[in-house]
Amino acid sequence: MKKFIALSLLLLSAAAFVPSVEAKSNTASISVEPQYGGQIYQNRRRNNRIVRTYVRNVRQGRAVYRETYRVVYRANGTTRTQLVSRVRIR
């Protein structure tokens, strides 16, 4: 008798929740569709990096130069270094 009551309660609760799950799935599928296409991925990719600028003095022979570097730290651990300017100090 206990098994019969437990089984009937289980079926009634499943029948009560099935329509609400279907209603949620229909509204979720409408709102999940992307509105901007590929732009979301591209913006995320651009924002997923850190850009720093470093300045250092370098001696080459008797001359001293001030070099400005732009370093990009990417999410996968790699870096890209670019020399922005080199100005002779003395």
C-alpha angles and dihedrals in degrees: 000000000000090000091052093051092046092049093048092049090049092052093046093050091048091051091050095052099042096076092048091051091050092050092051093048092053094051092042092054091053096049097042095063110111116250099194103039114207097356092084092059093046093051091049090051093051094047093049096082140072122226121199132176121216130189124200139167115237127192118212109178107308095339125089120207131191108221123195116203130191112209122192116199110201128204094250092058100260124125134210118206122197127181107229102181142349118202124182111234101180 
